[in-house]
């Protein structure tokens, strides 16, 4: 249903456009009729005064009767004005010429309406005046690029279409559907710009521009075409230098540092939203303030990891902080970006953009070709990388103002990839760069499929437009076609019809003349490149790269001491400090534990000593009791012995002998020697107790 509505709207819009065009044609026809009537009135006095009108003597010839009023005026009166026709024949001659042929006045033909073919103009839509205006509009006094010849039914080799060389820094657009010849137009422009001593930079995304460094080979068809537009064609090679992004592909490696690339362009490549882009800008700011060079993606990943880790999470507290979720998104995108080979783009040595401003020994400009055919799966990366080169040139080049020729012309092929999904900040940066870099002597040409691929603010800065065929097979295409037509100055072309019928190698052109005014719109058959239209053979490309003097400087990647290494050392030092702190803490804990253990051991020892002392006390008490008991027994025995001795003192020796035999212990204890032995035994017991204590 929506398709039907869109088709109906498109049909209504087309009908409205056709009605507007019809009204315009009618107004132009009426104006031309008035001009013709005035011209005829001015010539009327030259007729013979006495001549009688032919209609007075004889019937009017067939075919004119219907155009004469019944009361036909004499020859001296203003003759009737013939109506313009869509077929474009010469206006009818008044009847008075028949009566007086010698006095006949040539009557100019009515100018044809737009889209008609005046006689003698090759069947094209332009009249002699329009052709003359184009011839004058593209006449250049100074140096110019020859674009081709006007097409007006057939090519007009005497009417050449040119771009003044000094107007190239007003920028330009080459647009057209796929297969309409945009790349060949780019090659023609690059060859002529370089031939005039101006360096050129172009991205060879499809790999078919390298042929401009090889002499072109002519053939019968090519020579016939070039002869038809007044081009004296001969094969000629341009001086070219081949580059590659980070060494991927054939060419001298171009690298940039992450800090030089900047957060805005990197956010565009990574597809970050506004919040993530702001956070990435904060990370770049911190790295710069902290003296952490961001050379490659590993450096940026290290800084992000550090800032959300325990050691660095407080670094951005005063600036709003960095959430782990946002850092996680950026880190994941960086990993994906690196996995696609982007790690090769970032690093050192960083390319010095001054190498793109060189000229050859013979004075011709060098064409720098960025060869990226092997990495077409990421065209947006390469277009953004080209934008970085342009921004770097803007920052490095001095102000020079308007000059006779630019210092560099920069071709942005596949420009729609640059603006697809671009944030407002990114688009604003491009617009600002395009607007201001003109004063640095740099011209930019955007090459894309339709003008709508380029933002209006950028289109407004473009002074030259080369529009190849557009196709209107869908309602969106028809809408884009109408929008494109509305941006051109008024002309005698039906641009809606012409733009869809251009042949390959033809374009609608309008540029800025030497005075800065737009030139007339011109249907142009473009010149053929003088270099080869085929890619340079791979072996020759490789040999050219190996022979380049730039290879010694930029060929080998360098890994300097940057944020990754610095943060690694810082984190290692922090880890060592943490380990030392942990060791100190462990030692303190061990000492405390040892003190506790010593205290426990001392308490245990004290307890054991107390128990031992108590045991010894008990043993001493027992020994004392035993001693006292023994002493009592001894004393008792001694008393008993003494008693016996005193009762038997008068007995005989037999009695003593008998006593000894009957009780030897009593005898022993009762003797002096026995008493001595008893004392020694007691002393020995108490001495042992003292030693144990």
Number of C-alpha atoms within 10 A of each C-alpha: 6 7 9 9 10 14 15 13 13 17 14 12 15 15 12 12 14 12 12 12 14 12 12 14 17 13 13 16 21 14 12 19 18 13 15 22 18 13 14 20 16 11 15 16 13 11 18 15 11 10 15 16 20 20 20 12 9 9 10 15 11 7 9 13 13 9 12 16 9 9 7 15 17 18 23 18 12 16 20 18 21 17 15 21 15 14 12 16 15 17 18 18 19 22 23 23 18 16 19 17 10 10 14 17 16 12 16 13 18 22 25 25 25 20 18 19 22 23 16 9 17 15 15 19 22 27 22 13 10 16 20 12 14 21 18 15 23 24 18 16 8 10 14 22 20 19 23 27 28 27 26 20 14 15 21 20 18 11 21 26 29 23 24 23 23 21 25 28 29 25 27 24 24 26 29 23 15 14 11 21 21 26 22 19 24 19 24 21 22 28 27 21 25 23 19 17 20 24 28 27 22 21 23 23 20 17 17 18 25 27 22 29 23 22 17 20 13 14 8 7 9 13 15 11 17 20 14 16 24 17 20 10 17 15 14 17 16 22 20 22 23 22 24 22 23 24 20 20 18 22 26 29 27 25 25 23 19 22 21 13 21 15 20 17 20 21 22 22 22 16 16 20 12 13 10 19 22 14 21 24 17 18 21 21 13 17 19 13 10 11 11 21 22 26 25 25 24 21 22 25 19 18 23 24 18 18 21 20 12 9 12 14 17 14 16 15 10 7 10 10 16 21 13 15 11 17 20 14 13 23 18 14 17 21 16 13 17 16 10 13 13 19 17 19 25 25 23 20 20 20 19 15 14 11 13 23 18 19 18 14 8 9 13 20 28 28 31 23 25 27 27 23 18 14 17 12 9 16 17 20 22 22 22 20 22 21 19 18 19 21 17 16 21 20 12 13 16 12 13 13 12 15 14 13 22 25 21 27 27 23 26 24 24 21 23 21 20 26 18 12 14 16 18 10 13 17 18 14 16 20 18 13 18 25 17 14 24 23 20 22 25 26 25 22 25 25 25 24 23 23 23 15 19 22 14 11 15 18 20 12 15 22 22 23 23 23 27 31 26 26 17 16 9 12 16 13 14 19 15 18 22 17 14 18 16 12 11 16 11 12 13 18 19 14 21 18 13 17 24 15 14 19 14 15 20 26 32 23 26 26 29 25 22 20 8 13 11 16 24 24 22 28 28 28 30 29 24 23 25 24 24 22 20 14 16 18 11 10 8 11 17 15 12 16 19 16 10 13 10 16 15 11 13 20 17 13 17 11 12 14 11 17 23 23 17 17 18 14 12 13 15 12 12 14 12 12 12 13 12 12 12 12 12 12 12 12 12 12 12 12 12 12 12 13 12 12 12 12 12 12 13 13 12 12 13 12 12 12 13 12 12 15 14 12 13 17 14 12 13 18 12 12 18 16 12 13 19 13 12 16 17 12 12 19 14 12 18 19 13 14 19 16 12 14 15 10 10 13 11 9 10 10 9 9 13 15 10 11 15 14 11 11 10 11 13 19 19 15 19 20 14 10 10 15 14 11 13 15 11 11 12 17 13 12 14 14 12 10 15 11 7 9 12
